[in-house]
Amino acid sequence: MDITLIVLQHGLWGKASHMDTMVYYLNKEFKDDNVQVLNSDVNEGKYTYDGIDVCGIRLANKIESFVKEAEDRGDKVTRLGVVGYSLGGLICRYAMGVLDQRQFFNTVEPLLFMTFATPHLGVRRLGTTLFSKTFNFVSGILVSRSGEQLQLVDQYKDDQPLLSVLASPDYPFFHALKKFKILRTYANVSHDRTVPHWTAAMLDNQLFKHLDQLDLQTDDKYPSIVTGISVVKDKKRKPVGPGRFLLYMILPLLFPIVALVGLIGMTIQGLISRRRVARLFSRHEKHQLSTAEKKKKHRRNSALLSSLVLDAVDLSLEPGTSVHHTHLHHDPLSDTATASGAWTNVIPSAPVLKLAPPMEYDVWTKQIQTHLNLLPWQVIFVQLDVMNAHGGIICRQRIHTSSLGRKTLHHFVDSLDFLHQRQ
């Protein structure tokens, strides 16, 4: 039986169960089709600290293992869909480069690649405010290699940060993304303090900085999906409900305690992660002295990443591969993208753009943003009126589940209607 495999990858500090609501909707929609969902569990919890590259290799190994197990059952994975949430989107991008270099896509069609609230441009906050400095310190220092990579302070290849290598047309990760028929990113408009809209949507401006002066039109069927943006002079603010008002009153009292516990936990897990990754690299060095037979055995063991951390991806394109540094024209509503409504790549009007100050990116971030926009992304803006849109965009847990969050997932699943055509 030919199988379409959809792989899900959770985010930082996450676990596979964070994707359970998405798994439920996918299985419900495609229960009568040859679609199987692989909700990855190889990077759970503390292991997300180890670095996008290490996590990406783990995920690539997991996918290959699944394909091999399917073959042993007499089935064949013929098409691949990939969905990454938050940091998981970056892990998936790395994993696709690994798989491409392993010739995986010679037999499996790369069909769709989608991310939800993924910091494609990193998470470094610009400015000199206390919040920006604190956020950058905590995420860059205490979250081990993953934090350094998200802050663009690592030196991954030729003094470039990993996210720059990941986005560059000169490296295989970009080349792998080009092979997918559908590239899509869902970005929260507001209430996402972890991954702002500018990094999730790969923008060069702060489109929603003055949200109080904007009117967002949404889809009738999917009321969380933005279909238009316009300027309004007098926008009435919604009154604060009693539940949210009470939370605002309690939050200043709870925040110091929660922050202290969180910092202690991150510091401990960050140190443990650095030691764990150091052991991986140490094993890699010992591995170089092993016999050829030991090398083959070592590579077969997906639990040991020592040699794979550095050698899994040849950071060069295959001979004869051409890369065009021009924008790839694509109609996102054509062919396989069938969801109703003008829900993708909403074009702001001139008055709206006047309210959107440009992002003052550093050299690396600007380069990443420019390179990623060479690809034909479908950019979907999501408006959730919830306290934590970052968790709400995928209904991560019961506390983050809302009707609008469910509509967002309905939009995602309904747009995959073409998978029903595969018999």
C-alpha positions in Angstrom: 0.0 0.0 0.0 1.3 3.5 -0.9 1.3 5.8 2.1 1.4 9.6 2.5 3.3 10.2 5.6 2.7 13.4 7.6 5.4 14.1 10.2 4.7 16.4 13.2 7.5 18.0 15.4 6.8 19.9 18.6 8.7 22.9 19.8 11.2 23.9 22.6 10.6 22.3 26.0 7.8 20.4 24.2 6.6 16.9 24.0 4.7 14.8 21.4 1.4 15.2 23.3 1.5 19.0 22.5 0.5 18.0 19.0 -2.4 15.7 20.0 -5.2 18.0 18.9 -3.6 18.3 15.4 -3.1 14.5 15.4 -6.8 14.0 16.2 -8.0 16.2 13.4 -5.7 14.7 10.9 -6.7 11.1 11.8 -10.4 12.0 11.8 -10.2 13.7 8.4 -8.1 11.0 6.7 -9.2 7.8 8.5 -10.3 6.3 5.2 -7.3 7.3 3.2 -3.7 6.0 3.0 -2.4 8.8 5.2 -0.4 8.1 8.3 0.7 10.5 11.0 4.1 10.3 12.7 4.1 12.5 15.8 7.8 12.6 16.6 8.9 12.0 20.2 12.7 11.9 19.7 13.3 15.5 20.8 11.1 15.7 23.8 11.7 18.0 26.8 15.3 18.6 27.7 16.6 17.2 24.4 15.3 20.3 22.5 18.1 22.2 24.2 20.8 20.3 22.2 20.6 22.4 19.1 18.6 22.6 15.9 21.1 20.5 14.1 21.2 17.7 16.6 17.4 17.6 16.9 17.1 17.7 13.1 19.3 14.7 12.7 17.3 12.8 15.3 14.1 13.6 13.4 15.6 12.6 10.1 16.6 9.3 11.6 13.1 8.8 13.0 11.6 9.4 9.6 13.9 7.0 7.9 13.2 4.4 10.5 9.5 4.8 10.0 9.9 4.3 6.2 12.0 1.2 6.8 9.4 -0.3 9.2 6.6 0.4 6.7 8.6 -1.4 4.0 9.1 -4.4 6.3 5.2 -4.5 6.6 4.8 -4.5 2.9 3.8 -0.8 2.6 5.6 2.0 0.9 5.9 5.7 1.8 5.6 7.6 -1.4 4.8 11.1 -0.3 5.9 13.2 2.6 4.2 16.1 4.5 6.0 17.9 7.3 4.6 20.1 10.0 6.7 21.9 12.6 5.5 24.0 15.6 7.6 26.8 17.0 11.3 25.5 17.2 10.0 22.4 15.6 9.7 24.2 12.3 13.5 24.9 12.3 14.2 21.4 13.3 12.2 20.2 10.4 14.0 22.5 8.0 17.3 21.0 9.1 16.0 17.4 8.9 14.8 18.0 5.3 18.4 19.0 4.3 19.7 15.8 6.0 17.2 13.6 4.2 17.8 15.3 0.9 21.6 14.7 1.2 20.8 11.0 1.9 18.9 10.8 -1.4 15.6 10.3 0.5 13.6 12.3 -2.0 14.7 10.1 -4.9 11.9 7.7 -3.8 9.6 9.8 -1.6 7.8 12.9 -3.1 8.3 16.0 -0.9 4.7 17.2 -0.9 4.0 19.8 1.8 6.1 21.7 4.4 4.2 23.8 7.0 5.1 25.7 10.1 3.1 27.2 13.0 4.5 30.1 15.0 8.1 29.2 13.9 10.9 31.8 14.5 12.3 31.6 11.0 14.4 34.7 11.6 15.4 33.8 15.1 14.1 35.4 18.3 16.6 38.2 19.0 14.8 41.3 20.3 16.1 44.6 19.0 16.4 47.6 21.2 17.7 48.4 24.7 14.7 47.9 26.8 14.9 45.7 30.0 12.6 43.2 28.5 14.7 42.9 25.3 17.9 42.5 27.2 16.5 40.0 29.6 14.8 38.0 26.9 18.0 37.8 24.8 20.1 36.8 27.8 17.7 34.1 28.9 17.1 32.6 25.5 20.7 32.9 24.3 22.6 31.8 27.4 20.4 29.5 29.4 18.9 27.4 26.6 22.2 25.9 25.6 23.0 25.4 21.9 19.3 25.9 20.7 19.2 29.3 22.4 22.5 30.4 20.9 21.3 29.4 17.5 17.9 31.2 17.9 19.8 34.3 19.0 22.2 34.0 16.0 25.3 34.2 18.3 26.7 30.8 17.3 29.3 30.2 14.6 28.0 27.2 12.7 29.8 27.2 9.4 32.5 29.7 8.2 31.6 32.1 11.0 27.9 32.0 9.9 25.1 31.3 12.5 23.1 28.1 11.8 20.0 30.0 10.8 21.9 31.8 8.1 23.3 28.5 6.8 19.8 27.0 7.0 18.3 29.8 4.8 21.1 30.3 2.4 20.6 29.2 -1.3 24.2 28.0 -1.2 23.5 25.1 1.2 21.3 22.0 1.0 18.6 23.0 3.4 17.3 25.7 1.1 17.6 23.3 -1.8 15.5 20.7 0.1 12.7 23.2 0.8 12.5 24.1 -2.9 11.5 20.6 -3.7 8.2 20.8 -1.7 5.1 21.6 -3.7 3.6 23.6 -0.8 5.4 25.8 1.6 3.3 27.5 4.2 3.8 29.3 7.5 1.1 30.3 10.0 2.0 33.4 12.0 0.2 34.9 15.0 -0.8 38.6 14.6 -0.7 39.3 18.3 -0.5 37.8 21.8 2.5 35.7 20.9 5.3 36.9 23.1 7.6 34.0 22.1 7.5 34.2 18.3 6.3 37.6 17.1 4.6 37.9 13.7 7.7 39.4 11.9 9.8 36.3 12.5 7.1 33.7 11.9 6.0 35.5 8.7 9.6 36.4 7.6 8.7 40.1 7.2 10.9 43.1 6.9 8.5 45.3 8.9 6.4 45.3 12.0 3.1 45.0 10.1 1.0 44.7 13.2 2.9 47.0 15.6 -0.1 49.4 15.7 -2.8 46.8 15.8 -5.1 49.2 17.6 -5.3 51.3 14.4 -6.0 48.3 12.1 -9.1 46.5 11.2 -8.6 42.8 10.4 -11.0 41.1 8.0 -11.3 37.4 8.6 -12.6 34.4 6.7 -16.3 33.5 7.2 -15.6 29.8 7.6 -12.3 30.2 9.5 -12.7 33.4 11.6 -9.2 33.2 13.0 -7.7 33.5 9.5 -6.9 37.0 8.3 -8.0 37.8 4.8 -7.6 41.6 4.7 -6.1 44.5 6.6 -7.3 48.1 6.6 -6.7 51.3 8.7 -9.4 52.6 11.0 -9.5 55.9 12.8 -11.5 55.1 15.9 -11.3 51.4 16.9 -13.3 50.5 19.9 -11.4 48.3 22.4 -13.1 45.2 23.7 -13.8 45.5 27.5 -11.6 43.3 29.7 -13.6 40.3 31.0 -13.7 39.5 34.7 -11.6 36.4 34.3 -8.8 38.2 32.4 -9.0 41.2 34.8 -8.5 38.8 37.8 -5.5 37.3 36.0 -4.0 40.7 35.4 -4.3 41.4 39.1 -2.7 38.1 40.2 0.0 37.9 37.5 2.4 40.5 39.1 2.4 38.5 42.3 2.9 35.1 40.6 5.4 36.2 38.0 8.5 36.5 40.2 8.0 33.0 41.6 7.3 31.4 38.2 10.2 33.3 36.7 12.6 32.2 39.4 11.6 28.5 39.1 11.8 28.7 35.3 15.2 30.3 35.4 16.6 27.6 37.7 15.1 24.9 35.6 16.5 26.3 32.4 19.9 26.8 33.9 20.1 23.2 35.1 18.8 21.7 31.8 21.0 24.0 29.8 24.1 22.8 31.7 23.0 19.2 31.3 22.4 19.7 27.6 25.9 21.2 27.0 27.5 18.2 28.8 25.3 15.8 26.7 26.3 17.5 23.4 29.9 17.6 24.5 29.8 13.8 24.9 28.3 13.5 21.5 31.1 15.4 19.9 33.7 13.5 22.0 32.2 10.2 20.7 32.5 11.7 17.2 36.2 12.2 17.7 36.7 8.6 19.0 34.6 7.4 16.1 37.0 8.8 13.6 39.6 6.2 14.9 37.2 3.3 14.6 37.4 0.5 12.1 35.1 0.6 9.0 33.0 -2.2 10.5 32.5 -0.2 13.7 31.6 2.9 11.7 28.8 1.0 9.9 27.4 -0.4 13.2 27.6 3.0 14.7 25.7 4.7 11.9 23.0 2.1 12.1 22.3 3.0 15.7 20.0 6.0 15.6 20.3 6.5 19.3 24.0 7.5 19.0 24.4 10.7 17.1 28.1 11.2 17.7 29.3 10.9 14.1 26.1 12.2 12.6 26.3 15.6 14.4 29.0 16.8 12.1 28.9 14.4 9.1 25.2 13.9 8.4 25.0 16.8 6.0 27.5 17.6 3.4 27.2 21.4 3.5 27.5 21.8 -0.3 25.0 21.3 -3.1 25.3 18.4 -5.4 27.3 18.9 -8.6 25.2 20.4 -11.3 22.6 21.9 -8.9 21.6 25.3 -10.1 20.4 28.0 -7.7 18.5 31.0 -9.0 18.7 34.0 -6.6 15.4 35.4 -7.8 11.9 35.2 -6.4 10.1 32.1 -7.4 6.7 33.1 -8.8 3.9 30.9 -7.6 0.1 31.1 -7.3 -0.5 29.9 -3.8 -4.3 29.3 -4.5 -3.6 27.1 -7.5 -3.2 23.4 -7.9 -3.2 21.6 -4.5 -4.0 24.5 -2.2 -7.8 24.4 -2.2 -8.9 26.0 1.0 -11.6 28.7 0.3 -11.1 32.4 0.8 -8.3 34.9 0.1 -6.4 33.6 3.1 -2.8 33.6 1.9 -0.2 36.3 1.3 -2.5 39.2 2.2 -1.1 42.3 0.6 -1.3 45.4 2.9 -2.4 48.6 1.4 -0.3 51.8 1.4 -2.0 53.3 4.4 -1.4 50.1 6.4 2.3 50.0 5.4 2.7 53.6 6.6 1.8 52.3 10.1 4.4 49.4 9.8 7.9 50.6 10.8 10.7 48.7 9.1 12.6 46.2 11.1 16.2 47.3 11.9 17.7 43.9 11.4 21.4 43.1 11.9 23.3 41.8 8.9 22.6 38.1 9.5 18.9 38.5 10.2 18.4 40.7 7.1 20.3 38.1 5.0 18.1 35.3 6.4 14.9 37.2 5.7 16.0 38.0 2.1 16.9 34.4 1.4 13.8 32.9 2.8 11.6 35.2 0.8 13.1 33.7 -2.4 10.9 30.7 -1.7 7.2 30.6 -2.5 5.8 30.7 1.0 2.1 30.8 1.7 2.0 33.2 4.6 -1.2 32.9 6.8 -1.9 35.5 9.5 -3.8 34.1 12.5 -5.7 36.4 14.9 -6.5 34.7 18.2 -8.1 36.7 21.0 -6.4 34.6 23.8 -3.8 35.2 26.4 -1.2 32.9 24.9 -1.6 32.7 21.1 1.7 30.8 20.9 0.1 27.8 22.5 -3.3 28.5 21.1 -2.4 28.4 17.5 -2.2 24.6 17.7 -4.4 24.1 20.8 -1.3 22.9 22.5 -3.0 21.8 25.7 -6.5 22.1 27.1 -5.6 25.4 28.8 -4.6 26.8 25.3 -7.5 25.4 23.4 -10.1 27.9 22.1 -12.8 27.9 19.4 -10.5 30.1 17.2 -7.6 27.8 17.7 -9.7 24.9 16.5 -10.8 26.9 13.5 -7.1 27.4 12.7 -6.5 23.7 12.8 -9.6 23.1 10.7 -8.3 25.5 8.1 -5.0 23.6 8.1 -6.7 20.2 7.7 -9.3 21.3 5.2 -6.6 22.8 3.0 -5.2 19.2 2.7 -8.4 18.0 1.0 -6.4 17.0 -2.1 -5.0 14.0 0.0 -8.4 12.4 -0.4 -7.7 12.1 -4.1 -5.0 9.6 -3.4 -6.5 6.1 -3.6 
